[in-house]
Amino acid sequence: MIKINLSYLLGKNKMIQKSLSNATGIRPATISKMYYEEIKRININHLNNICKALNCEVSELLEYIQDTKIEI
């Protein structure tokens, strides 16, 4: 399973979703889906812009957690 740590990183940077949307040009609805880990696909440019805005690495934003069940 891939965990999206956006909520943690926003808290760490004392930033709200709207501010991240403004800083990255990513739609607020997309930011919200990432925040609540409801998103199914992530655009590479979005990852780049979020990492730039939050001054983080992709590995801090996305985390792999081994799952016993394989999802198809």
ABEGO torsion letter per residue (X at the ends): XBBBAAAAAAAAAGBBAAAAAAAAGBBAAAAAAAAAGABABBBAAAAAAAAAAAGBBAAAABBBBBBABBBX
